[in-house]
Amino acid sequence: MRLVLIALLIAAQFASTAYGQDKPKADDSHASPADQKSTALAEPVDYDYAWDEFNHRGRMIWACRGVQSGAFVQPELCAFKPKIDSQWPDKNIPGNWKE
């Protein structure tokens, strides 16, 4: 009986290594940041977008932003939205604005 149990345990060990379940993890230290999984909290995912108009060096600029995060996004995401600045009505430069 013990011999059968030992044989089954050995067979299970070989089966798990044969199917790659016990493979050592690859060294991620050389992976690009996009390939590495972040342990930090995820930023909010935008599902709505709005135009923001603000004054930059005396010039009024329209930019598309994600409503949930406030991050600047591609203008295409606001393409069918009216250019009405009701989400961020002040004309100050947003903190995350980069020229």
C-alpha positions in Angstrom: 0.0 0.0 0.0 2.8 2.4 0.9 4.6 1.6 -2.3 1.5 2.5 -4.4 1.2 5.8 -2.5 4.8 6.7 -3.1 4.5 5.8 -6.7 1.5 8.0 -7.1 3.2 10.9 -5.5 6.3 10.5 -7.7 4.0 10.3 -10.8 2.1 13.4 -9.8 5.4 15.3 -9.3 6.6 14.3 -12.8 3.2 15.1 -14.3 3.2 18.6 -12.9 6.8 19.4 -14.1 5.9 17.9 -17.5 3.0 20.3 -18.0 5.1 23.3 -16.9 3.4 23.9 -13.5 6.7 24.0 -11.6 8.7 26.1 -14.0 10.8 28.7 -12.3 9.7 32.2 -13.0 11.7 34.2 -15.5 13.8 37.1 -14.3 11.6 40.2 -14.9 14.4 42.7 -14.0 15.2 43.2 -17.7 11.6 43.4 -18.9 10.2 46.6 -20.2 8.0 48.6 -17.8 5.0 47.7 -20.0 5.7 44.0 -19.5 6.2 44.2 -15.8 3.1 43.9 -13.6 2.8 46.8 -11.2 2.1 46.3 -7.6 0.9 49.9 -7.2 -2.7 50.8 -7.1 -4.2 51.1 -10.6 -5.2 54.5 -11.8 -8.9 55.1 -12.5 -10.0 53.9 -15.9 -11.8 56.6 -17.9 -15.1 55.7 -19.5 -16.2 59.3 -20.2 -14.4 62.1 -21.8 -14.9 65.9 -22.0 -13.2 68.9 -23.5 -11.3 71.3 -21.3 -10.4 74.9 -22.3 -7.6 76.6 -20.5 -5.3 79.6 -20.8 -1.7 78.7 -21.6 0.6 81.7 -22.1 -2.2 84.0 -23.2 -3.6 81.4 -25.7 -6.8 79.5 -25.1 -6.3 75.7 -25.7 -8.8 73.0 -26.1 -7.7 69.6 -24.8 -9.6 66.3 -24.4 -9.5 64.8 -20.8 -10.8 61.7 -19.1 -13.5 62.7 -16.7 -12.6 60.1 -14.1 -8.9 60.6 -13.9 -8.5 64.1 -15.4 -5.7 62.8 -17.6 -5.2 64.2 -21.0 -6.1 61.7 -23.8 -6.3 61.6 -27.5 -8.6 64.3 -29.1 -10.3 61.5 -31.0 -12.0 60.4 -27.8 -13.8 63.8 -27.6 -14.5 64.0 -31.4 -18.3 63.8 -31.1 -18.6 65.8 -27.9 -19.5 69.5 -28.1 -16.7 71.9 -27.1 -18.3 73.1 -24.0 -16.1 73.5 -21.0 -18.5 72.5 -18.2 -16.5 69.7 -16.5 -13.5 72.0 -15.6 -14.9 75.5 -16.0 -11.9 77.4 -14.6 -9.3 78.5 -17.2 -6.2 77.7 -15.1 -3.6 75.3 -16.5 -4.2 71.8 -15.2 -1.5 70.4 -13.0 -0.8 67.5 -15.3 -0.4 69.7 -18.5 2.8 69.1 -20.4 3.6 71.1 -23.5 
